[in-house]
Amino acid sequence: METGRSNEPGTPSSVTACDPACDLVTVPARQGLEAVDILRRGAGDAVGAVLHDDGCDTLGFVVPAGTAAAWDLPGSTCTETHGRGLSLAPEPLAGGSDWLVPPGDADLATDPAVLRRALGEAARMIEAADSRS
């Protein structure tokens, strides 16, 4: 599993220019979908914009710029966009990626601390479900 942060512009190929600047936390789709459900069940609108890749293998959570500098959650990667690489327009993106939660349907970015808790809870839920199989 991939862990940590990335300074490379490794966001999905369809992403274009980021305005305002933001980072992108990428996780496996199963964990990400669970986290979206957890965030939506929480108090208020805790989930921000979320991308899915064309193969639906990963989800990308838009988080505030600067999050990548301290991101260290196992099984995820946080990519700095440096104001490039991500278009926050709600219309479909080029290259096969698309919005699971479009900007405008939610806050722009998910709070990193809230996302970290939701991803941890999602990982525990998946582990428990898999251990029963």
Residue pairs with C-beta under 8 A, 6 or more apart in sequence:
1 74
1 75
2 75
2 76
2 77
3 72
3 73
3 74
3 75
3 76
3 77
4 71
4 72
4 77
4 78
5 68
5 69
5 70
5 71
5 72
5 77
5 78
5 79
5 80
6 68
6 77
6 78
6 79
6 80
7 68
7 79
7 80
8 79
9 79
9 81
9 82
9 84
9 85
10 77
10 79
11 24
11 26
11 60
11 79
11 81
11 85
11 86
12 51
12 53
12 54
12 58
12 60
12 93
12 95
12 96
12 97
13 95
13 96
13 97
14 54
14 93
14 94
14 95
14 96
14 97
15 24
15 51
15 81
15 85
15 86
15 87
15 93
15 97
16 85
16 86
16 87
16 93
16 94
17 83
17 84
17 85
17 86
17 87
18 81
18 83
18 84
18 85
18 86
18 87
18 88
19 83
19 87
19 88
20 65
20 83
20 88
20 108
21 65
21 81
21 82
21 83
22 62
22 63
22 64
22 65
22 81
22 86
22 88
22 108
22 109
23 62
23 63
23 64
23 65
23 66
23 67
23 68
23 71
23 78
23 79
23 80
23 81
24 51
24 60
24 61
24 62
24 63
24 78
24 79
24 81
24 86
25 60
25 61
25 63
25 67
25 71
25 73
25 76
25 77
25 78
25 110
25 112
25 115
26 58
26 59
26 60
26 61
26 76
26 77
26 78
26 79
27 35
27 58
27 59
27 61
27 75
27 76
27 119
28 57
28 58
28 59
28 75
29 52
29 56
29 57
29 58
29 59
30 126
31 75
31 119
31 122
31 123
31 126
32 50
32 52
32 58
32 59
32 61
32 119
32 122
33 59
34 121
34 122
34 125
34 126
35 59
35 61
35 115
35 118
35 119
35 121
35 122
36 47
36 50
36 59
36 100
36 101
38 118
38 121
38 122
39 46
39 47
39 110
39 114
39 115
39 118
40 46
40 47
42 114
42 118
45 106
45 107
46 110
46 111
46 114
46 118
47 61
47 101
47 106
47 107
47 110
48 61
48 62
48 63
48 101
48 103
48 106
48 107
48 108
48 109
48 110
49 61
49 62
49 88
49 99
49 101
49 102
49 103
49 105
49 106
49 108
49 109
50 59
50 60
50 61
50 62
50 99
50 100
50 101
50 106
50 110
51 59
51 60
51 62
51 93
51 97
51 98
51 99
51 100
52 58
52 59
52 60
52 97
52 98
52 99
52 100
53 59
53 60
53 96
53 97
54 95
54 96
54 97
54 98
55 96
59 100
61 110
61 115
62 86
62 88
62 103
62 108
62 109
62 110
63 78
63 109
63 110
63 111
63 112
63 115
64 109
64 111
64 112
65 80
65 81
65 83
67 78
67 112
68 78
68 79
68 80
69 80
71 77
71 78
71 112
73 116
73 119
73 120
75 119
75 123
76 119
79 85
87 93
88 103
88 108
89 103
90 99
90 102
90 103
90 104
90 105
92 98
92 99
93 99
